[in-house]
Amino acid sequence: MRSVAFVLGLTSAMTVSAAVHDIRVYGAVSDTTLLSTTAVQTAINECHASGGGTVLVPSGNYKIGSIFLRSNVTLRLENGATLFGSTDINDYVPIKTDYVSLRTHTPTIQLIYADAAENVAIVGEGTIDGRGKAFPKLSWNDEGITRPHLLRLIQCRGVRVEGVTLKNSGCWMQHYLACDKVKIDGITVVNRNNFNNDALDLDGCHDVTVSNMIADSDDDAITLKSTSPRLCEDIVISNCVVSSHCNAIKLGTETNGGFRNIIIRGIAVKPSADQSTQFFGYEGGIGHGAIVLEIVDGGTMSNIDIGDITIRGTESPIFIRLANRARPYSPDVPVEGIGSMERICLHDIMIDDAGPTGSSITGLEGHPVKDVELRNIRIRHRGGQHKVAAPTDEKIAEYPESTMWGILPAKGFWLNHTRNITFDNVTVETINPDQRKIYVSSDTEGLVIK
């Protein structure tokens, strides 16, 4: 009898710990004229207090302000369920983390937030719509200050975001800062309603997989950053379809720690299907750059493998840049020294319908980009350019952008301050006759063209 009682008690405890907390039970209503913030937050808090489980958002339309995820809580949105962000900034709670990075020196606002939580998840077939168009850009770098992020997780461990659709953030859609063991799978992102509308930002994260994402963003699409001394490392991104007016695949711009052991595979880059709005980038749904790798604030980049990529519609296909903007992540921690870039492999890439700007690999005098292999790459762009002299202003401290020098001196690749760069089976075609050479180089040693 004692054994039976023990088993029954254990079963009961397991049932409680895995309980489903329906937000309607706590007072949430499917009515976007009424706030359901308190109901949703109470459901999360009680789920966490009971040992964890699921907070269920059933089919319907619910309006919320800031909510805070807790450890061992899964937020599940049923098919037909939408969480709408409030359009009143007073419904967002400013909060300041103790994690020091470039963008955490002041309190920030976000629709969904977690800090130092473990085993948190957002899953299901529903939608989270931040309605970010309601928050106009008021000043430079006001993202998270007067325009809320939709999802921001800091110092979290064991994160899952699966299946859901994320739409219309006030700035960055999803910012994962200093998080470990992150899995993002099968999500859809539409972020084209405001400035700084990135699709995905992984910032100083470790042990991450991103797969099966479809994203259409006005600003950068797949973006890795390092806004603190913590590197982005041990990350695999695969099987995604992305559109961006800016950069499709980007490591940078912030690079204080750097990037190491990054694999990106099976990405289709295409122009945006929606031409109705544009805040950054180029008209016609195309972006500044397709593959953009940058170290400009110190930091290191090594062991980067990017392959099996198809790209249609971009101005500058490949941009690899080592420079010295030297922006510190904290005012009291200046950037000391110039970073480094080495051991980079780009391979099996097809680029079509590109602009005529060209691609570039550039370092600084005494600080070359090293050991880069480009293999099985085919580029076709509009061409139609006359000979152009190589830039004399290297723009060492400027914001790095693939179009920063305008039309480049090479219709293929301009190399400046490089060592041991290999081109193996790389072809460049132009639709219109182009007088520029395929390769133009200066201060370059160990260049191999097969």
Salt bridges, closest charged atoms under 4 A:
ASP22 OD2 - ARG24 NH2 2.78
ASP142 OD1 - LYS137 NZ 3.48
ASP142 OD1 - ARG147 NH2 2.58
GLU143 OE2 - ARG103 NH1 2.81
GLU143 OE1 - ARG147 NH2 3.67
GLU162 OE1 - ARG160 NH1 3.12
GLU162 OE2 - LYS183 NZ 3.65
ASP180 OD2 - ARG157 NH1 3.61
ASP180 OD1 - HIS206 ND1 3.81
ASP180 OD1 - ARG230 NH2 2.90
ASP203 OD2 - HIS175 NE2 3.02
ASP216 OD1 - ARG192 NH1 3.63
ASP218 OD1 - HIS245 ND1 2.91
ASP220 OD2 - LYS250 NZ 3.25
GLU233 OE2 - HIS206 NE2 3.60
GLU233 OE1 - ARG260 NH2 2.67
GLU254 OE2 - ARG103 NH2 2.81
GLU254 OE1 - LYS225 NZ 2.71
GLU254 OE2 - ARG327 NH2 3.11
ASP274 OD2 - ARG192 NE 3.86
ASP297 OD2 - ARG325 NH2 2.63
ASP305 OD1 - ARG265 NH1 2.56
ASP305 OD1 - HIS347 NE2 2.80
ASP308 OD2 - ARG265 NE 3.76
GLU315 OE1 - ARG382 NH2 3.83
GLU342 OE1 - LYS370 NZ 3.90
ASP348 OD2 - HIS347 ND1 2.80
ASP352 OD1 - ARG380 NE 2.81
GLU373 OE2 - ARG375 NH1 2.89
GLU394 OE2 - HIS417 NE2 2.98
GLU429 OE2 - ARG378 NE 2.44
ASP434 OD2 - ARG436 NH2 2.92
ASP443 OD2 - HIS417 ND1 2.41
ASP443 OD1 - ARG419 NH2 3.11
GLU445 OE1 - ARG419 NE 3.52
